[in-house]
Amino acid sequence: MMSEVKVSTKGQIVIPKDIRKRMGLKPGDKVKIEVLEGKKAIIQPIVSPPEDIFVKANNEVIENALREADKQDEAKIRRLLMNLGIQD
């Protein structure tokens, strides 16, 4: 889908309604603009995760979670090396 829009004297553009709908953009949403080579750009919505999925945790909980993730990563690396025929 392509649309032609006009740049205002303030440098603003209006994203047409059908494109906003297709991209799921609502008033107040933010977009990022990435400039490509030449005179091309990509406009993408900035998607933020909902705040209610986050949990407040103290440092001890965070450290334990990171330590457990490291253990799992080490186990995956050992399995990969073993599958490749490389021993510790």
Backbone atoms as SQL, in Angstrom:
CREATE TABLE atoms (id INTEGER PRIMARY KEY, chain TEXT, resi INTEGER, resn TEXT, atom TEXT, x REAL, y REAL, z REAL);
INSERT INTO atoms VALUES
  (1, 'A', 1, 'MET', 'N', 0.840, -1.172, 0.000),
  (2, 'A', 1, 'MET', 'CA', 0.000, 0.000, 0.000),
  (3, 'A', 1, 'MET', 'C', 0.887, 1.238, 0.000),
  (4, 'A', 2, 'MET', 'N', 0.529, 2.197, -0.825),
  (5, 'A', 2, 'MET', 'CA', 1.298, 3.432, -0.901),
  (6, 'A', 2, 'MET', 'C', 0.326, 4.601, -0.950),
  (7, 'A', 3, 'SER', 'N', 0.727, 5.690, -0.341),
  (8, 'A', 3, 'SER', 'CA', -0.073, 6.904, -0.356),
  (9, 'A', 3, 'SER', 'C', 0.832, 8.092, -0.547),
  (10, 'A', 4, 'GLU', 'N', 0.299, 9.119, -1.150),
  (11, 'A', 4, 'GLU', 'CA', 1.052, 10.353, -1.333),
  (12, 'A', 4, 'GLU', 'C', 0.502, 11.381, -0.349),
  (13, 'A', 5, 'VAL', 'N', 1.395, 11.999, 0.436),
  (14, 'A', 5, 'VAL', 'CA', 0.978, 13.007, 1.404),
  (15, 'A', 5, 'VAL', 'C', 1.822, 14.257, 1.210),
  (16, 'A', 6, 'LYS', 'N', 1.338, 15.365, 1.740),
  (17, 'A', 6, 'LYS', 'CA', 2.018, 16.643, 1.593),
  (18, 'A', 6, 'LYS', 'C', 2.704, 17.017, 2.904),
  (19, 'A', 7, 'VAL', 'N', 3.910, 17.558, 2.827),
  (20, 'A', 7, 'VAL', 'CA', 4.638, 18.020, 4.005),
  (21, 'A', 7, 'VAL', 'C', 4.198, 19.455, 4.295),
  (22, 'A', 8, 'SER', 'N', 3.813, 19.706, 5.555),
  (23, 'A', 8, 'SER', 'CA', 3.363, 21.056, 5.921),
  (24, 'A', 8, 'SER', 'C', 4.557, 21.990, 6.071),
  (25, 'A', 9, 'THR', 'N', 4.287, 23.266, 6.269),
  (26, 'A', 9, 'THR', 'CA', 5.362, 24.239, 6.457),
  (27, 'A', 9, 'THR', 'C', 6.147, 23.961, 7.735),
  (28, 'A', 10, 'LYS', 'N', 5.547, 23.213, 8.673),
  (29, 'A', 10, 'LYS', 'CA', 6.231, 22.834, 9.913),
  (30, 'A', 10, 'LYS', 'C', 6.955, 21.491, 9.772),
  (31, 'A', 11, 'GLY', 'N', 6.932, 20.907, 8.578),
  (32, 'A', 11, 'GLY', 'CA', 7.598, 19.627, 8.358),
  (33, 'A', 11, 'GLY', 'C', 6.754, 18.430, 8.776),
  (34, 'A', 12, 'GLN', 'N', 5.473, 18.635, 9.007),
  (35, 'A', 12, 'GLN', 'CA', 4.593, 17.561, 9.457),
  (36, 'A', 12, 'GLN', 'C', 3.911, 16.883, 8.277),
  (37, 'A', 13, 'ILE', 'N', 3.597, 15.592, 8.478),
  (38, 'A', 13, 'ILE', 'CA', 2.794, 14.862, 7.495),
  (39, 'A', 13, 'ILE', 'C', 1.649, 14.197, 8.233),
  (40, 'A', 14, 'VAL', 'N', 0.588, 13.901, 7.515),
  (41, 'A', 14, 'VAL', 'CA', -0.547, 13.170, 8.079),
  (42, 'A', 14, 'VAL', 'C', -0.524, 11.774, 7.470),
  (43, 'A', 15, 'ILE', 'N', -0.517, 10.755, 8.340),
  (44, 'A', 15, 'ILE', 'CA', -0.584, 9.373, 7.850),
  (45, 'A', 15, 'ILE', 'C', -2.053, 9.095, 7.542),
  (46, 'A', 16, 'PRO', 'N', -2.369, 8.730, 6.307),
  (47, 'A', 16, 'PRO', 'CA', -3.769, 8.505, 5.933),
  (48, 'A', 16, 'PRO', 'C', -4.452, 7.462, 6.822),
  (49, 'A', 17, 'LYS', 'N', -5.764, 7.633, 7.000),
  (50, 'A', 17, 'LYS', 'CA', -6.548, 6.801, 7.906),
  (51, 'A', 17, 'LYS', 'C', -6.417, 5.309, 7.599),
  (52, 'A', 18, 'ASP', 'N', -6.476, 4.933, 6.321),
  (53, 'A', 18, 'ASP', 'CA', -6.402, 3.510, 5.984),
  (54, 'A', 18, 'ASP', 'C', -5.042, 2.913, 6.359),
  (55, 'A', 19, 'ILE', 'N', -3.986, 3.705, 6.236),
  (56, 'A', 19, 'ILE', 'CA', -2.652, 3.222, 6.620),
  (57, 'A', 19, 'ILE', 'C', -2.543, 3.152, 8.145),
  (58, 'A', 20, 'ARG', 'N', -3.061, 4.176, 8.855),
  (59, 'A', 20, 'ARG', 'CA', -3.046, 4.137, 10.328),
  (60, 'A', 20, 'ARG', 'C', -3.791, 2.911, 10.826),
  (61, 'A', 21, 'LYS', 'N', -4.929, 2.627, 10.209),
  (62, 'A', 21, 'LYS', 'CA', -5.732, 1.466, 10.621),
  (63, 'A', 21, 'LYS', 'C', -4.960, 0.168, 10.375),
  (64, 'A', 22, 'ARG', 'N', -4.367, 0.060, 9.208),
  (65, 'A', 22, 'ARG', 'CA', -3.611, -1.148, 8.850),
  (66, 'A', 22, 'ARG', 'C', -2.407, -1.352, 9.780),
  (67, 'A', 23, 'MET', 'N', -1.775, -0.225, 10.202),
  (68, 'A', 23, 'MET', 'CA', -0.604, -0.306, 11.083),
  (69, 'A', 23, 'MET', 'C', -1.001, -0.368, 12.559),
  (70, 'A', 24, 'GLY', 'N', -2.289, -0.198, 12.851),
  (71, 'A', 24, 'GLY', 'CA', -2.755, -0.243, 14.234),
  (72, 'A', 24, 'GLY', 'C', -2.376, 1.007, 15.018),
  (73, 'A', 25, 'LEU', 'N', -2.228, 2.140, 14.345),
  (74, 'A', 25, 'LEU', 'CA', -1.835, 3.382, 15.009),
  (75, 'A', 25, 'LEU', 'C', -3.061, 4.110, 15.557),
  (76, 'A', 26, 'LYS', 'N', -2.932, 4.583, 16.798),
  (77, 'A', 26, 'LYS', 'CA', -3.988, 5.352, 17.439),
  (78, 'A', 26, 'LYS', 'C', -3.422, 6.703, 17.848),
  (79, 'A', 27, 'PRO', 'N', -4.285, 7.690, 18.105),
  (80, 'A', 27, 'PRO', 'CA', -3.794, 8.991, 18.553),
  (81, 'A', 27, 'PRO', 'C', -2.893, 8.846, 19.776),
  (82, 'A', 28, 'GLY', 'N', -1.760, 9.517, 19.758),
  (83, 'A', 28, 'GLY', 'CA', -0.812, 9.451, 20.865),
  (84, 'A', 28, 'GLY', 'C', 0.269, 8.398, 20.690),
  (85, 'A', 29, 'ASP', 'N', 0.076, 7.445, 19.766),
  (86, 'A', 29, 'ASP', 'CA', 1.106, 6.437, 19.511),
  (87, 'A', 29, 'ASP', 'C', 2.348, 7.111, 18.945),
  (88, 'A', 30, 'LYS', 'N', 3.486, 6.483, 19.175),
  (89, 'A', 30, 'LYS', 'CA', 4.742, 6.995, 18.631),
  (90, 'A', 30, 'LYS', 'C', 5.204, 6.097, 17.501),
  (91, 'A', 31, 'VAL', 'N', 5.901, 6.707, 16.545),
  (92, 'A', 31, 'VAL', 'CA', 6.497, 5.949, 15.441),
  (93, 'A', 31, 'VAL', 'C', 7.966, 6.321, 15.356),
  (94, 'A', 32, 'LYS', 'N', 8.735, 5.422, 14.774),
  (95, 'A', 32, 'LYS', 'CA', 10.145, 5.748, 14.504),
  (96, 'A', 32, 'LYS', 'C', 10.321, 5.825, 13.001),
  (97, 'A', 33, 'ILE', 'N', 11.194, 6.717, 12.604),
  (98, 'A', 33, 'ILE', 'CA', 11.478, 6.899, 11.181),
  (99, 'A', 33, 'ILE', 'C', 12.941, 6.568, 10.958),
  (100, 'A', 34, 'GLU', 'N', 13.184, 5.604, 10.097),
  (101, 'A', 34, 'GLU', 'CA', 14.550, 5.194, 9.773),
  (102, 'A', 34, 'GLU', 'C', 14.850, 5.638, 8.343),
  (103, 'A', 35, 'VAL', 'N', 15.890, 6.425, 8.191),
  (104, 'A', 35, 'VAL', 'CA', 16.282, 6.904, 6.861),
  (105, 'A', 35, 'VAL', 'C', 17.196, 5.871, 6.225),
  (106, 'A', 36, 'LEU', 'N', 16.845, 5.458, 5.023),
  (107, 'A', 36, 'LEU', 'CA', 17.641, 4.489, 4.272),
  (108, 'A', 36, 'LEU', 'C', 18.535, 5.244, 3.300),
  (109, 'A', 37, 'GLU', 'N', 19.206, 4.514, 2.439),
  (110, 'A', 37, 'GLU', 'CA', 20.055, 5.160, 1.434),
  (111, 'A', 37, 'GLU', 'C', 19.211, 6.043, 0.530),
  (112, 'A', 38, 'GLY', 'N', 19.818, 7.082, 0.067),
  (113, 'A', 38, 'GLY', 'CA', 19.113, 7.982, -0.837),
  (114, 'A', 38, 'GLY', 'C', 18.027, 8.743, -0.100),
  (115, 'A', 39, 'LYS', 'N', 16.884, 8.846, -0.721),
  (116, 'A', 39, 'LYS', 'CA', 15.778, 9.616, -0.151),
  (117, 'A', 39, 'LYS', 'C', 14.627, 8.704, 0.242),
  (118, 'A', 40, 'LYS', 'N', 14.946, 7.578, 0.883),
  (119, 'A', 40, 'LYS', 'CA', 13.918, 6.635, 1.322),
  (120, 'A', 40, 'LYS', 'C', 13.914, 6.550, 2.843),
  (121, 'A', 41, 'ALA', 'N', 12.730, 6.283, 3.400),
  (122, 'A', 41, 'ALA', 'CA', 12.600, 6.144, 4.845),
  (123, 'A', 41, 'ALA', 'C', 11.549, 5.087, 5.153),
  (124, 'A', 42, 'ILE', 'N', 11.673, 4.498, 6.332),
  (125, 'A', 42, 'ILE', 'CA', 10.707, 3.520, 6.823),
  (126, 'A', 42, 'ILE', 'C', 10.072, 4.108, 8.074),
  (127, 'A', 43, 'ILE', 'N', 8.742, 4.038, 8.145),
  (128, 'A', 43, 'ILE', 'CA', 8.018, 4.479, 9.333),
  (129, 'A', 43, 'ILE', 'C', 7.460, 3.234, 10.008),
  (130, 'A', 44, 'GLN', 'N', 7.803, 3.044, 11.291),
  (131, 'A', 44, 'GLN', 'CA', 7.328, 1.886, 12.042),
  (132, 'A', 44, 'GLN', 'C', 6.767, 2.324, 13.382),
  (133, 'A', 45, 'PRO', 'N', 5.691, 1.659, 13.837),
  (134, 'A', 45, 'PRO', 'CA', 5.180, 1.984, 15.166),
  (135, 'A', 45, 'PRO', 'C', 6.167, 1.527, 16.229),
  (136, 'A', 46, 'ILE', 'N', 6.259, 2.292, 17.307),
  (137, 'A', 46, 'ILE', 'CA', 7.067, 1.881, 18.455),
  (138, 'A', 46, 'ILE', 'C', 6.135, 1.105, 19.369),
  (139, 'A', 47, 'VAL', 'N', 6.446, -0.156, 19.571),
  (140, 'A', 47, 'VAL', 'CA', 5.597, -1.016, 20.379),
  (141, 'A', 47, 'VAL', 'C', 6.233, -1.182, 21.755),
  (142, 'A', 48, 'SER', 'N', 5.521, -0.759, 22.772),
  (143, 'A', 48, 'SER', 'CA', 5.992, -0.922, 24.146),
  (144, 'A', 48, 'SER', 'C', 5.206, -2.047, 24.802),
  (145, 'A', 49, 'PRO', 'N', 5.888, -2.903, 25.566),
  (146, 'A', 49, 'PRO', 'CA', 5.152, -3.958, 26.247),
  (147, 'A', 49, 'PRO', 'C', 4.254, -3.362, 27.331),
  (148, 'A', 50, 'PRO', 'N', 3.120, -3.983, 27.596),
  (149, 'A', 50, 'PRO', 'CA', 2.242, -3.468, 28.641),
  (150, 'A', 50, 'PRO', 'C', 2.943, -3.488, 29.999),
  (151, 'A', 51, 'GLU', 'N', 2.747, -2.429, 30.792),
  (152, 'A', 51, 'GLU', 'CA', 3.426, -2.312, 32.073),
  (153, 'A', 51, 'GLU', 'C', 3.021, -3.402, 33.059),
  (154, 'A', 52, 'ASP', 'N', 1.805, -3.934, 32.934),
  (155, 'A', 52, 'ASP', 'CA', 1.344, -4.909, 33.923),
  (156, 'A', 52, 'ASP', 'C', 2.022, -6.272, 33.803),
  (157, 'A', 53, 'ILE', 'N', 2.871, -6.485, 32.771),
  (158, 'A', 53, 'ILE', 'CA', 3.573, -7.765, 32.688),
  (159, 'A', 53, 'ILE', 'C', 4.863, -7.754, 33.499),
  (160, 'A', 54, 'PHE', 'N', 5.263, -6.579, 33.974),
  (161, 'A', 54, 'PHE', 'CA', 6.501, -6.480, 34.733),
  (162, 'A', 54, 'PHE', 'C', 6.230, -6.665, 36.224),
  (163, 'A', 55, 'VAL', 'N', 7.193, -7.253, 36.891),
  (164, 'A', 55, 'VAL', 'CA', 7.102, -7.489, 38.325),
  (165, 'A', 55, 'VAL', 'C', 8.256, -6.760, 38.985),
  (166, 'A', 56, 'LYS', 'N', 7.966, -6.095, 40.088),
  (167, 'A', 56, 'LYS', 'CA', 9.041, -5.448, 40.828),
  (168, 'A', 56, 'LYS', 'C', 9.743, -6.519, 41.646),
  (169, 'A', 57, 'ALA', 'N', 11.041, -6.583, 41.511),
  (170, 'A', 57, 'ALA', 'CA', 11.818, -7.600, 42.215),
  (171, 'A', 57, 'ALA', 'C', 13.015, -6.939, 42.874),
  (172, 'A', 58, 'ASN', 'N', 13.406, -7.497, 44.011),
  (173, 'A', 58, 'ASN', 'CA', 14.589, -6.957, 44.674),
  (174, 'A', 58, 'ASN', 'C', 15.844, -7.530, 44.025),
  (175, 'A', 59, 'ASN', 'N', 16.988, -7.019, 44.419),
  (176, 'A', 59, 'ASN', 'CA', 18.252, -7.435, 43.800),
  (177, 'A', 59, 'ASN', 'C', 18.526, -8.921, 43.961),
  (178, 'A', 60, 'GLU', 'N', 18.151, -9.494, 45.085),
  (179, 'A', 60, 'GLU', 'CA', 18.403, -10.927, 45.316),
  (180, 'A', 60, 'GLU', 'C', 17.651, -11.778, 44.290),
  (181, 'A', 61, 'VAL', 'N', 16.400, -11.435, 44.041),
  (182, 'A', 61, 'VAL', 'CA', 15.601, -12.183, 43.065),
  (183, 'A', 61, 'VAL', 'C', 16.209, -12.049, 41.674),
  (184, 'A', 62, 'ILE', 'N', 16.617, -10.850, 41.334),
  (185, 'A', 62, 'ILE', 'CA', 17.217, -10.608, 40.016),
  (186, 'A', 62, 'ILE', 'C', 18.518, -11.396, 39.865),
  (187, 'A', 63, 'GLU', 'N', 19.379, -11.355, 40.897),
  (188, 'A', 63, 'GLU', 'CA', 20.651, -12.086, 40.846),
  (189, 'A', 63, 'GLU', 'C', 20.416, -13.580, 40.695),
  (190, 'A', 64, 'ASN', 'N', 19.453, -14.131, 41.436),
  (191, 'A', 64, 'ASN', 'CA', 19.142, -15.562, 41.338),
  (192, 'A', 64, 'ASN', 'C', 18.652, -15.919, 39.935),
  (193, 'A', 65, 'ALA', 'N', 17.809, -15.077, 39.360),
  (194, 'A', 65, 'ALA', 'CA', 17.296, -15.338, 38.016),
  (195, 'A', 65, 'ALA', 'C', 18.430, -15.305, 36.994),
  (196, 'A', 66, 'LEU', 'N', 19.330, -14.335, 37.121),
  (197, 'A', 66, 'LEU', 'CA', 20.464, -14.246, 36.196),
  (198, 'A', 66, 'LEU', 'C', 21.403, -15.442, 36.352),
  (199, 'A', 67, 'ARG', 'N', 21.643, -15.858, 37.592),
  (200, 'A', 67, 'ARG', 'CA', 22.510, -17.020, 37.838),
  (201, 'A', 67, 'ARG', 'C', 21.899, -18.279, 37.207),
  (202, 'A', 68, 'GLU', 'N', 20.581, -18.443, 37.359),
  (203, 'A', 68, 'GLU', 'CA', 19.909, -19.613, 36.783),
  (204, 'A', 68, 'GLU', 'C', 19.979, -19.568, 35.254),
  (205, 'A', 69, 'ALA', 'N', 19.806, -18.403, 34.667),
  (206, 'A', 69, 'ALA', 'CA', 19.901, -18.269, 33.206),
  (207, 'A', 69, 'ALA', 'C', 21.307, -18.626, 32.736),
  (208, 'A', 70, 'ASP', 'N', 22.333, -18.204, 33.483),
  (209, 'A', 70, 'ASP', 'CA', 23.717, -18.541, 33.130),
  (210, 'A', 70, 'ASP', 'C', 23.933, -20.045, 33.167),
  (211, 'A', 71, 'LYS', 'N', 23.384, -20.719, 34.190),
  (212, 'A', 71, 'LYS', 'CA', 23.523, -22.180, 34.294),
  (213, 'A', 71, 'LYS', 'C', 22.907, -22.856, 33.074),
  (214, 'A', 72, 'GLN', 'N', 21.722, -22.381, 32.678),
  (215, 'A', 72, 'GLN', 'CA', 21.048, -22.981, 31.525),
  (216, 'A', 72, 'GLN', 'C', 21.854, -22.757, 30.249),
  (217, 'A', 73, 'ASP', 'N', 22.433, -21.574, 30.104),
  (218, 'A', 73, 'ASP', 'CA', 23.263, -21.296, 28.936),
  (219, 'A', 73, 'ASP', 'C', 24.492, -22.197, 28.908),
  (220, 'A', 74, 'GLU', 'N', 25.127, -22.367, 30.065),
  (221, 'A', 74, 'GLU', 'CA', 26.308, -23.235, 30.140),
  (222, 'A', 74, 'GLU', 'C', 25.953, -24.670, 29.773),
  (223, 'A', 75, 'ALA', 'N', 24.805, -25.152, 30.235),
  (224, 'A', 75, 'ALA', 'CA', 24.373, -26.509, 29.920),
  (225, 'A', 75, 'ALA', 'C', 24.137, -26.659, 28.411),
  (226, 'A', 76, 'LYS', 'N', 23.550, -25.649, 27.791),
  (227, 'A', 76, 'LYS', 'CA', 23.314, -25.696, 26.343),
  (228, 'A', 76, 'LYS', 'C', 24.635, -25.731, 25.583),
  (229, 'A', 77, 'ILE', 'N', 25.595, -24.948, 26.037),
  (230, 'A', 77, 'ILE', 'CA', 26.905, -24.922, 25.382),
  (231, 'A', 77, 'ILE', 'C', 27.599, -26.270, 25.525),
  (232, 'A', 78, 'ARG', 'N', 27.542, -26.883, 26.724),
  (233, 'A', 78, 'ARG', 'CA', 28.155, -28.204, 26.933),
  (234, 'A', 78, 'ARG', 'C', 27.516, -29.249, 26.023),
  (235, 'A', 79, 'ARG', 'N', 26.170, -29.222, 25.901),
  (236, 'A', 79, 'ARG', 'CA', 25.487, -30.179, 25.017),
  (237, 'A', 79, 'ARG', 'C', 25.911, -29.976, 23.565),
  (238, 'A', 80, 'LEU', 'N', 26.005, -28.714, 23.141),
  (239, 'A', 80, 'LEU', 'CA', 26.430, -28.423, 21.775),
  (240, 'A', 80, 'LEU', 'C', 27.831, -28.956, 21.512),
  (241, 'A', 81, 'LEU', 'N', 28.757, -28.694, 22.437),
  (242, 'A', 81, 'LEU', 'CA', 30.132, -29.177, 22.268),
  (243, 'A', 81, 'LEU', 'C', 30.180, -30.696, 22.238),
  (244, 'A', 82, 'MET', 'N', 29.377, -31.324, 23.105),
  (245, 'A', 82, 'MET', 'CA', 29.345, -32.786, 23.139),
  (246, 'A', 82, 'MET', 'C', 28.801, -33.318, 21.811),
  (247, 'A', 83, 'ASN', 'N', 27.766, -32.703, 21.277),
  (248, 'A', 83, 'ASN', 'CA', 27.187, -33.136, 19.998),
  (249, 'A', 83, 'ASN', 'C', 28.161, -32.937, 18.835),
  (250, 'A', 84, 'LEU', 'N', 29.049, -31.960, 18.985),
  (251, 'A', 84, 'LEU', 'CA', 30.054, -31.720, 17.954),
  (252, 'A', 84, 'LEU', 'C', 31.280, -32.605, 18.133),
  (253, 'A', 85, 'GLY', 'N', 31.273, -33.398, 19.211),
  (254, 'A', 85, 'GLY', 'CA', 32.392, -34.297, 19.461),
  (255, 'A', 85, 'GLY', 'C', 33.539, -33.639, 20.191),
  (256, 'A', 86, 'ILE', 'N', 33.290, -32.502, 20.801),
  (257, 'A', 86, 'ILE', 'CA', 34.327, -31.815, 21.548),
  (258, 'A', 86, 'ILE', 'C', 34.069, -32.031, 23.035),
  (259, 'A', 87, 'GLN', 'N', 35.064, -32.559, 23.725),
  (260, 'A', 87, 'GLN', 'CA', 34.919, -32.835, 25.166),
  (261, 'A', 87, 'GLN', 'C', 35.498, -31.693, 25.980),
  (262, 'A', 88, 'ASP', 'N', 35.009, -31.528, 27.205),
  (263, 'A', 88, 'ASP', 'CA', 35.554, -30.517, 28.128),
  (264, 'A', 88, 'ASP', 'C', 36.972, -30.885, 28.518);
